[in-house]
């Protein structure tokens, strides 16, 4: 968590809107699952919805990772920030779990 507090990523308004909309959609999915539990939904139905949320998060994570690789990493390397390589290795280890 050390890097998250010291670095920032400037995103375009369109990119912020895309990410925020997807996060709101995921939040809506979570709220729907909460209501399903409150209404005693069948376990199988809950698991299907939880898988949908997991896939939504994974898709958004992939999108953010792709943008990071195309935008942030080259800029940091050009600025001589070689710790970016270690950061990437750690990120890929986490991402592939």
VENLIN-V43876 format. One record per run of one state. SS is the DSSP state (H for helix, E for strand, - for the rest). FROM is the first residue (numbers start at 0). TO is the last residue. Records with the same first field share a line. If there is no record, write none. Layout:
# VENLIN-V43876
SS=FROM-TO + FROM-TO
This chain:
# VENLIN-V43876
-=0-0 + 6-11 + 38-41 + 78-81 + 95-96
H=1-5 + 12-37 + 42-77 + 82-94
